[in-house]
Amino acid sequence: MATKGQKLKTYSQELKLKAIKMKLEGMTKRQISEELGIEDHDRVKIWMRKYKQFGEYGLMDNRGRREVYKDEDRHLQKLTRENEMLKKCLEIWIQEVQVD
């Protein structure tokens, strides 16, 4: 827990995603934190839990953001993921139709 006046270390979205990828590839929290310079070894565990629950949105720093904006961002990201999935499905269906 932070004390009054203490500066908290922040990490970029790219670094968090890189840590998640390394964890999914089988590296330990300690190895990841040492390689990426993350001071708190348990930070990777927290990011992993948020990633599993909310996807990339869970890794965003939402401090100081209004709830309305958070929900709009989440909805937009959900729709974007759905569109990407539908495009992939459409490509597969088109390939199957062309084969028959």
Number of C-alpha atoms within 10 A of each C-alpha: 5 7 7 6 6 8 8 9 8 8 12 11 14 10 13 21 16 14 25 24 14 15 17 11 9 10 13 15 20 15 15 20 17 13 10 13 11 21 11 13 16 13 15 20 16 11 20 22 15 16 18 11 11 12 15 17 17 16 21 16 12 12 6 6 9 9 10 9 11 14 11 11 13 16 12 12 15 14 12 12 12 12 12 12 12 12 12 12 12 12 11 12 12 11 11 10 8 8 7 5
